[in-house]
Amino acid sequence: MRRLLFLIPFVLSMGEPVKDQKLRIELEDKSGLKHSFRGLVCNGRSIIKVREGNVDYSLDFHSIRSLEVLGQDGQQVRVKLSFRNGASKEYSMPATTYCKTDSHIGEASFYIKDVKTIIFNTEEK
């Protein structure tokens, strides 16, 4: 029993991934306000899930240069992703995708449907 009690803090710490503090994002929301953040977790993951046709993709934030929300169709948003390799493509993702990030004043959160653009930058150390 004592062994199990020892594991409780470890198991609880596995609840949410750690935000990558080297990842900087510049976000413009639908109202035109610009925000600067560090690190990002969407729907409890350190990746973003998108769909093209009937195929789902899980994308690492470091492979993306920018995300632009093109519009909303019901429960889905159309997004244009520009990648670091120069390619860009349109995908769909749930409008209810919920993201958390860190700002200079505390933790911030937003739904992807409330975003206009996100620019992803990686800090080199």
Secondary structure, 3 states (H helix, E strand, C coil): CHHHHHHHHHHHHCCCCCCCCCEEEEEEECCCCEEEEEEEEECCECEEEEEECCEEEEEEHHHEEEEEEEEEECCEEEEEEEECCCCEEEEEEECCCEEEEEECCEEEEEEHHHEEEEEEEECCC
